[in-house]
Amino acid sequence: MSETTTVRVRTSTRDELNALSAERRESVDDLVREGIALIRRETWRRQAEIDARRAAADPADRAEVASLLRDLTGE
């Protein structure tokens, strides 16, 4: 870790981060980076779910998906 900075968090948050860091034998930096990646993946997953529901509700989108599946499977 070449550069560091201070991030203001509640003392209880710092304590939880330090405890989890010790439990997992990972640095707090690694833990925070993993948390950021998890949040990004979850945000992407939720948006994909919303988009899929919208597409499923739209007859034109359903027809397009069915056409693509036929093309892919050769049916």
N, C-alpha and C positions, 0 to 999 in steps of 0.2 A: 504494500500500500504506500504509494509515493506521496500523495497529498492527502491531508485530512482537514476537516473543518468541524465546527461545533454545530449541533442541531439542538434547538431548545425543545425539550419534551418534559412532561411531568416526571417527577422523581419516581413515581410508581411505574411509569412506562419504562424508564431507564432500568429500574430494578427487574422488571419482567424480562426485558431484553437481555440483561446480564444473566439472569437465571436460565433462560432458554438457551442462551449461548453456551453456558457451562454444561447444561444437560446434553446438548447435541455435540459438544466439543467442537464448535465452530466459532469463528470470530463474530462479533456483533455486525461488522461490515458485511460478512457473508450472509448472515441472517437477514439483514435489511435488504440486501440485493435479491435474495430469494423471495422475500415478501413482495417486493416490487414486481418481480417477474410473475408471481402468482396472481397478483392483482391485475396485471395486464392480460394474462391468459384468461382469467375469469371475466373480465370486461369484454374480451373478444368473443368468448363462448356465449355470454348473454346476448350480445348483439347478433351473433349467428342464429341463436334460437329465435329471437324476434324476427329476423329476416326470413327464417324458414317458416314460421307461423304465417307471416304475411304472404309468402309465396304459396303456401298450402291453401290459403283462403282465396286466392285469385285463380279463377278458372284458366286464364291465359297462361299463367305461370305453371300451373299443374300440367297443362297440355304440352308446354315446352319441355318440362322435365320428363314427361312420358316419352316424348319424341327422342330426347337425348338418350334415355335408357334403352329405347328400341335400337337406336343407332349403335350403342355400345355393346349390346348383347346380341345384335344381329337378328332380333325377333321381328 
